Amino acid sequence: MKIRTLAKAALAAAVLSCSAAQAEQVHVATTAIVEHPALDAVRDGLKAALIENGYDSDKVKFTYESAQGNPAIAAQIARKLVGEQPAVIVAIATPSAQAAVSAARDIPVVFSAVTDPLAAKLVTNMDKPGRNVTGLSDAVPVAQHLAMIKEVVPGLKRLGIPFNPGEPNAVSIIESMEKVAAEQGIEIIKVAAPKSSDVMIAAQKLIGKADAIYTTLDNTVISALESIIKVGIDARLPVFSADTGSVARGSVAAVGFNYSDMGRQTGEMVIEILNGKKPADMPVRIAKGTDIYVNLKTARMMGVEIPQSLLDRATKIIQ
């Protein structure tokens, strides 16, 4: 009888200990519009930053959900997360950020990999968000991108861009690129691709009309990047990208952010909130650091030669 009593007491103590440990955990809920290397790197960098700063699995319940490229699913996920009452919601990419901001009124929301938070209506002021929302922008250095493309394609006159008109990121980047290109006498040729299945067709429409193809931080287009690469190889039409993750998948070159580092920078903001800071008092930050990636193999297959000047500055060269 005494042994049974001790066993019950030990079991009860274990249950209480487990409950206490769970009670000490804070929930960091993470969601992204789609899974692809750049956005996955943001998620992984975020988690790494939490762990490195002492927020391991004993202290943090870290969850992740993908909307599989569907804004309607993103909205469902956002409502579900609000019901779970996490300490912070981290929304990666514009559609997921818009869904989270719309659903969450009191829960802190930290967005990441959002090119234009103002155009996406996530905040009304970058310096003083003033609500429960702040985050990290990956505003694209389009002037650098165009300079890089011209370095590889010196005779560039027409630049083709397949894009999803429903992606605020893509629209914003194209508008910025059009301004820079106009100053240099370069024409931007836009071809709409509202769905992933439209991307190859959009790229094919650029054959004979563009001197090169440029892909923005457009989640729809990036999710079907391989189809654009195939068109580029078959037509010997060089493809350039706004994110370095696309270079390993076949783009000729890119000037972009290290998205793992971007995730770590996002994690720093999340940690500040977990330590008591309010999003309203945290200015929206611009992601730091750019990399230059070059794919020599794809360049040869698409009929262009990478100049030594670009190779000398490259962060990573893929043979």
C-alpha positions as CSV (number, residue, x, y, z in Angstrom):
1,M,0.0,0.0,0.0
2,K,2.8,2.3,0.9
3,I,4.6,1.6,-2.4
4,R,1.4,2.4,-4.3
5,T,1.1,5.7,-2.4
6,L,4.7,6.6,-3.2
7,A,4.2,5.7,-6.8
8,K,1.1,7.9,-7.1
9,A,2.9,10.8,-5.4
10,A,5.8,10.4,-7.9
11,L,3.4,10.3,-10.8
12,A,1.6,13.4,-9.5
13,A,4.9,15.2,-9.1
14,A,5.9,14.3,-12.6
15,V,2.6,15.6,-14.0
16,L,2.9,18.8,-12.1
17,S,6.5,19.3,-13.2
18,C,5.5,18.7,-16.8
19,S,2.6,21.1,-16.5
20,A,4.9,23.7,-15.0
21,A,7.4,23.3,-17.8
22,Q,4.6,23.7,-20.4
23,A,3.3,26.8,-18.5
24,E,6.8,28.4,-18.8
25,Q,6.9,27.9,-22.5
26,V,6.0,30.8,-24.8
27,H,4.4,30.1,-28.1
28,V,6.0,31.6,-31.2
29,A,3.7,30.8,-34.1
30,T,5.2,31.1,-37.6
31,T,3.5,31.0,-40.9
32,A,4.5,31.5,-44.6
33,I,2.6,31.8,-47.8
34,V,4.5,29.0,-49.5
35,E,7.6,26.8,-49.0
36,H,10.6,27.6,-51.1
37,P,14.3,28.0,-50.2
38,A,14.3,31.8,-49.5
39,L,11.2,31.7,-47.2
40,D,12.3,28.4,-45.6
41,A,15.7,30.1,-44.8
42,V,13.9,32.9,-43.0
43,R,12.0,30.4,-40.9
44,D,15.1,28.4,-40.1
45,G,17.1,31.6,-39.3
46,L,14.4,32.8,-37.0
47,K,14.4,29.5,-35.1
48,A,18.2,29.5,-34.9
49,A,18.2,33.0,-33.4
50,L,15.8,32.0,-30.7
51,I,17.8,29.0,-29.7
52,E,21.1,30.9,-29.8
53,N,19.6,33.4,-27.4
54,G,18.4,30.8,-24.9
55,Y,14.9,30.3,-26.3
56,D,15.2,26.6,-26.9
57,S,12.4,24.0,-26.9
58,D,12.2,24.1,-23.1
59,K,11.2,27.8,-23.2
60,V,9.6,28.1,-26.6
61,K,6.9,26.2,-28.4
62,F,7.8,26.9,-32.0
63,T,5.2,26.1,-34.6
64,Y,5.2,26.5,-38.4
65,E,2.4,26.3,-41.0
66,S,2.5,26.9,-44.8
67,A,-0.4,28.3,-46.8
68,Q,0.8,26.3,-49.8
69,G,0.6,29.4,-52.0
70,N,-3.1,30.0,-51.3
71,P,-4.1,33.3,-49.8
72,A,-7.4,31.8,-48.6
73,I,-5.5,29.1,-46.6
74,A,-3.2,31.9,-45.3
75,A,-6.4,33.6,-43.9
76,Q,-7.6,30.3,-42.3
77,I,-4.2,29.8,-40.7
78,A,-4.1,33.3,-39.3
79,R,-7.6,32.9,-37.7
80,K,-6.5,29.5,-36.3
81,L,-3.3,31.0,-34.8
82,V,-5.3,33.9,-33.2
83,G,-7.4,31.3,-31.5
84,E,-4.3,29.7,-30.0
85,Q,-3.2,33.0,-28.5
86,P,0.5,32.7,-29.1
87,A,2.9,35.3,-27.6
88,V,4.0,36.4,-31.1
89,I,2.9,35.6,-34.7
90,V,5.7,35.7,-37.2
91,A,4.3,36.0,-40.8
92,I,6.7,35.4,-43.6
93,A,6.0,37.0,-47.0
94,T,3.3,39.6,-47.8
95,P,0.1,37.5,-48.2
96,S,0.7,35.7,-44.9
97,A,1.5,39.0,-43.2
98,Q,-1.7,40.6,-44.5
99,A,-3.7,37.7,-43.3
100,A,-2.1,37.8,-39.8
101,V,-2.5,41.6,-39.4
102,S,-6.1,41.3,-40.5
103,A,-6.9,38.6,-38.0
104,A,-4.8,39.6,-35.0
105,R,-5.9,42.7,-33.1
106,D,-4.0,42.3,-29.8
107,I,-1.4,39.7,-30.5
108,P,2.0,41.0,-31.6
109,V,2.7,40.3,-35.3
110,V,6.2,40.4,-36.7
111,F,6.4,40.2,-40.5
112,S,9.4,39.3,-42.5
113,A,10.4,39.1,-46.2
114,V,7.9,41.8,-47.0
115,T,9.2,44.2,-49.7
116,D,6.8,47.1,-49.2
117,P,5.0,47.2,-45.9
118,L,3.3,50.5,-46.7
119,A,1.9,49.4,-50.1
120,A,0.8,46.1,-48.5
121,K,-1.0,48.2,-45.8
122,L,0.6,46.4,-43.0
123,V,1.7,49.7,-41.4
124,T,1.0,53.3,-42.1
125,N,4.4,54.6,-40.9
126,M,7.7,52.8,-41.0
127,D,9.2,54.6,-38.1
128,K,6.1,54.5,-35.9
129,P,4.0,51.5,-36.6
130,G,1.7,52.4,-33.7
131,R,-0.2,49.1,-33.5
132,N,0.5,45.5,-32.7
133,V,2.6,45.2,-35.9
134,T,6.2,45.6,-36.9
135,G,8.7,43.6,-38.9
136,L,11.6,43.4,-41.3
137,S,11.5,44.6,-45.0
138,D,13.5,43.1,-47.8
139,A,13.2,46.1,-50.0
140,V,15.0,45.2,-53.2
141,P,18.0,47.2,-54.4
142,V,16.7,47.3,-58.0
143,A,19.4,49.7,-59.2
144,Q,22.1,47.2,-58.2
145,H,20.1,44.4,-59.9
146,L,19.8,46.3,-63.2
147,A,23.5,47.2,-63.0
148,M,24.4,43.6,-62.6
149,I,22.3,42.5,-65.5
150,K,23.8,45.1,-67.7
151,E,27.3,44.0,-66.6
152,V,26.5,40.5,-68.0
153,V,24.3,41.6,-70.9
154,P,26.0,44.9,-72.0
155,G,23.5,45.4,-74.9
156,L,20.5,45.2,-72.7
157,K,17.5,47.1,-74.1
158,R,14.5,45.1,-73.1
159,L,14.1,43.3,-69.8
160,G,11.2,40.7,-69.4
161,I,9.5,40.2,-66.1
162,P,6.9,37.4,-65.5
163,F,4.8,38.3,-62.5
164,N,1.7,37.6,-60.5
165,P,-0.4,40.9,-60.5
166,G,-1.9,39.8,-57.2
167,E,1.5,39.8,-55.4
168,P,2.1,43.3,-53.9
169,N,5.8,42.5,-53.6
170,A,6.1,41.9,-57.4
171,V,4.1,44.9,-58.3
172,S,6.2,47.2,-56.0
173,I,9.5,45.8,-57.3
174,I,8.5,46.2,-60.9
175,E,7.4,49.8,-60.4
176,S,10.8,50.6,-58.9
177,M,12.6,48.8,-61.7
178,E,10.6,50.6,-64.3
179,K,11.7,54.0,-62.9
180,V,15.4,53.0,-62.8
181,A,15.2,51.3,-66.2
182,A,13.5,54.4,-67.8
183,E,16.4,56.6,-66.8
184,Q,18.7,54.2,-68.7
185,G,16.5,53.8,-71.8
186,I,15.7,50.2,-71.0
187,E,12.2,48.9,-71.7
188,I,10.5,46.6,-69.1
189,I,8.2,44.0,-70.7
190,K,5.7,42.6,-68.1
191,V,3.9,39.3,-68.6
192,A,1.2,38.2,-66.1
193,A,1.3,34.8,-64.5
194,P,-1.4,34.7,-61.8
195,K,-0.9,31.0,-61.0
196,S,2.2,28.8,-60.9
197,S,0.9,26.9,-63.9
198,D,1.0,30.2,-65.9
199,V,4.7,30.9,-65.3
200,M,6.2,28.8,-68.1
201,I,3.8,30.3,-70.6
202,A,4.6,33.8,-69.4
203,A,8.4,33.1,-69.9
204,Q,7.8,31.7,-73.4
205,K,6.0,34.9,-74.4
206,L,9.3,36.8,-73.7
207,I,11.3,34.8,-76.3
208,G,12.3,37.2,-79.1
209,K,10.9,40.2,-77.2
210,A,13.4,40.5,-74.3
211,D,17.2,40.4,-74.0
212,A,17.0,38.9,-70.5
213,I,14.4,37.7,-68.0
214,Y,14.3,39.0,-64.4
215,T,12.4,37.3,-61.6
216,T,11.3,39.4,-58.6
217,L,10.5,38.3,-55.0
218,D,7.3,36.9,-56.5
219,N,6.3,33.8,-54.6
220,T,4.1,32.5,-57.5
221,V,7.0,32.9,-60.0
222,I,9.7,31.6,-57.7
223,S,7.7,28.5,-56.9
224,A,7.8,27.6,-60.6
225,L,11.3,29.0,-61.3
226,E,12.6,25.7,-62.9
227,S,10.1,26.2,-65.8
228,I,11.6,29.7,-66.5
229,I,15.1,28.2,-66.3
230,K,14.1,25.6,-68.9
231,V,12.8,28.4,-71.2
232,G,16.0,30.4,-70.7
233,I,18.2,27.4,-71.6
234,D,16.2,26.3,-74.6
235,A,16.0,29.9,-76.0
236,R,19.5,30.9,-74.8
237,L,17.8,33.8,-72.9
238,P,19.6,34.6,-69.6
239,V,17.5,34.6,-66.5
240,F,18.4,36.7,-63.5
241,S,16.8,36.8,-60.1
242,A,16.2,39.1,-57.1
243,D,17.1,36.4,-54.5
244,T,20.3,34.5,-54.2
245,G,18.4,31.2,-53.4
246,S,17.3,31.1,-57.0
247,V,20.8,31.0,-58.4
248,A,21.4,27.5,-57.1
249,R,18.2,26.5,-58.9
250,G,19.5,27.9,-62.2
251,S,19.4,31.7,-62.5
252,V,22.5,33.2,-63.9
253,A,23.1,35.6,-61.1
254,A,21.5,37.6,-58.3
255,V,22.2,40.4,-55.9
256,G,20.1,39.6,-52.9
257,F,19.8,39.1,-49.2
258,N,21.0,36.2,-47.2
259,Y,17.6,35.0,-46.1
260,S,18.9,33.0,-43.2
261,D,20.5,36.2,-41.9
262,M,17.1,37.9,-42.5
263,G,15.5,35.2,-40.3
264,R,18.0,35.9,-37.6
265,Q,17.3,39.6,-37.7
266,T,13.6,38.8,-37.5
267,G,14.4,36.6,-34.5
268,E,16.1,39.5,-32.8
269,M,12.8,41.5,-33.1
270,V,10.8,38.6,-31.7
271,I,13.1,38.3,-28.7
272,E,12.7,42.0,-28.0
273,I,8.9,41.5,-27.9
274,L,9.2,38.4,-25.7
275,N,11.3,40.6,-23.3
276,G,8.5,43.1,-23.1
277,K,8.9,45.6,-25.9
278,K,5.8,46.6,-27.8
279,P,5.6,46.4,-31.6
280,A,4.1,49.9,-31.7
281,D,7.4,51.2,-30.4
282,M,9.6,49.3,-32.8
283,P,10.3,50.9,-36.2
284,V,10.1,48.6,-39.2
285,R,13.6,47.6,-40.1
286,I,15.2,47.1,-43.5
287,A,17.2,43.9,-43.8
288,K,20.9,44.3,-43.7
289,G,23.5,42.8,-46.0
290,T,23.5,41.7,-49.7
291,D,25.2,38.9,-51.5
292,I,26.2,38.3,-55.1
293,Y,25.7,34.7,-56.3
294,V,26.7,33.5,-59.8
295,N,25.9,30.3,-61.7
296,L,28.6,29.7,-64.3
297,K,27.1,26.5,-65.6
298,T,23.7,28.1,-66.3
299,A,25.4,31.2,-67.8
300,R,27.1,29.0,-70.4
301,M,23.9,27.1,-71.1
302,M,22.1,30.4,-71.6
303,G,24.8,31.8,-73.9
304,V,26.3,34.5,-71.7
305,E,29.8,35.0,-70.1
306,I,30.2,36.3,-66.6
307,P,32.7,39.1,-66.6
308,Q,35.7,38.9,-64.3
309,S,34.6,42.1,-62.6
310,L,31.5,40.4,-61.3
311,L,33.3,37.2,-60.4
312,D,35.7,39.2,-58.3
313,R,32.8,40.6,-56.2
314,A,30.8,37.3,-56.0
315,T,30.0,35.9,-52.6
316,K,29.4,32.5,-54.1
317,I,30.2,31.0,-57.5
318,I,28.4,27.8,-58.6
319,Q,30.4,25.9,-61.1
